[in-house]
Amino acid sequence: MRYSKIFQYAYLVFAVLFIYDGIIKLKDGIDGAYLSLGLAALAIFMYFFRRKFSKKYDNNHKS
């Protein structure tokens, strides 16, 4: 279960990288900025999704 906690935070790291990339692309007027920001939103969603199911698994495993 330790690995799932590492991957949870990896999603946040990727979200920050995609947000940075999207902002840089928006400032430069390069196409694909919205794709980077969309991927950042997906990574944030996956973080909360994985965290929810990790807590659910831990609660069921303790019982």
C-alpha positions in Angstrom: 0.0 0.0 0.0 3.0 2.2 0.4 3.4 2.5 -3.4 -0.1 3.9 -3.9 0.8 6.8 -1.5 3.9 7.5 -3.6 1.8 7.5 -6.8 -0.7 9.8 -5.2 1.9 12.5 -4.7 3.4 11.8 -8.2 0.0 12.9 -9.6 0.4 16.2 -7.8 3.9 16.6 -9.2 2.7 16.0 -12.7 -0.2 18.5 -12.1 2.3 21.2 -11.1 4.4 20.5 -14.2 1.4 20.6 -16.5 0.2 23.8 -15.0 3.6 25.4 -15.5 3.8 24.1 -19.1 0.3 25.4 -19.8 1.0 28.9 -18.4 4.2 29.1 -20.4 2.4 28.1 -23.6 -0.4 30.6 -22.9 2.1 33.4 -22.6 3.9 32.5 -25.7 0.7 31.9 -27.7 1.6 28.3 -28.5 -1.2 25.9 -29.3 -1.7 23.1 -26.8 -1.9 25.2 -23.7 -5.4 24.0 -23.0 -4.3 20.4 -23.4 -1.7 20.9 -20.7 -4.1 22.5 -18.4 -6.6 19.8 -19.0 -4.0 17.1 -18.2 -3.2 19.1 -15.0 -6.9 19.0 -14.1 -7.0 15.2 -14.8 -3.9 14.7 -12.6 -5.5 16.6 -9.7 -8.7 14.5 -10.1 -6.7 11.3 -10.1 -4.9 12.4 -6.9 -8.2 12.8 -5.1 -9.6 9.7 -6.6 -6.7 7.5 -5.6 -6.6 9.1 -2.1 -10.3 8.3 -1.6 -9.9 4.7 -2.6 -6.7 4.3 -0.6 -8.5 5.5 2.6 -11.4 3.2 1.8 -9.0 0.2 1.4 -7.2 1.0 4.6 -10.4 1.3 6.6 -11.6 -2.1 5.2 -8.3 -3.7 5.8 -8.2 -2.6 9.4 -11.6 -4.0 10.1 
